[in-house]
């Protein structure tokens, strides 16, 4: 199975969702799901999202 998280810029929401899902799948030892993230806007300025440079999952600890 493939799972793609999509948001506007792929700097914050979809990246965090991807990392959280990968962490969850790792914890339950599921290797059959492939997870990725993407953005729909081609011209984005990552400087607007400084916290996105170091994403972490606030839910799964």
LUMLOVO-891136 format. One record per residue (C-alpha): residue in one letter; x, y, z. Coordinates in steps of 0.2 Angstrom, whole numbers, padded with zeros to 4 digits, always signed. Layout:
residues N
AXYZ;...
//
This chain:
residues 61
X+0000+0000+0000;X+0006+0018-0003;X+0000+0033+0007;X+0003+0051+0001;X+0000+0066+0012;X-0002+0082+0002;X-0003+0100+0008;X+0001+0117+0000;X+0019+0118+0002;X+0026+0101+0009;X+0035+0110+0023;X+0025+0108+0038;X+0008+0098+0039;X+0012+0085+0026;X+0030+0082+0031;X+0024+0080+0050;X+0010+0068+0045;X+0023+0058+0035;X+0035+0057+0049;X+0022+0053+0062;X+0015+0039+0051;X+0032+0032+0047;X+0036+0032+0066;X+0019+0023+0070;X+0022+0010+0056;X+0040+0007+0063;X+0033+0005+0080;X+0020-0009+0075;X+0033-0017+0063;X+0023-0013+0047;X+0034-0013+0032;X+0020-0015+0019;X+0015+0003+0019;X+0025+0016+0009;X+0023+0034+0015;X+0027+0050+0007;X+0022+0068+0007;X+0020+0081-0007;X+0015+0099-0010;X+0004+0107-0023;X+0012+0124-0025;X+0028+0124-0035;X+0035+0141-0030;X+0036+0141-0011;X+0048+0150+0001;X+0054+0138+0015;X+0061+0153+0025;X+0043+0157+0029;X+0042+0141+0039;X+0058+0140+0050;X+0051+0126+0061;X+0048+0115+0047;X+0067+0113+0044;X+0067+0102+0060;X+0051+0092+0059;X+0046+0081+0073;X+0031+0071+0078;X+0022+0080+0093;X+0009+0066+0094;X+0019+0050+0094;X+0032+0049+0108;
//
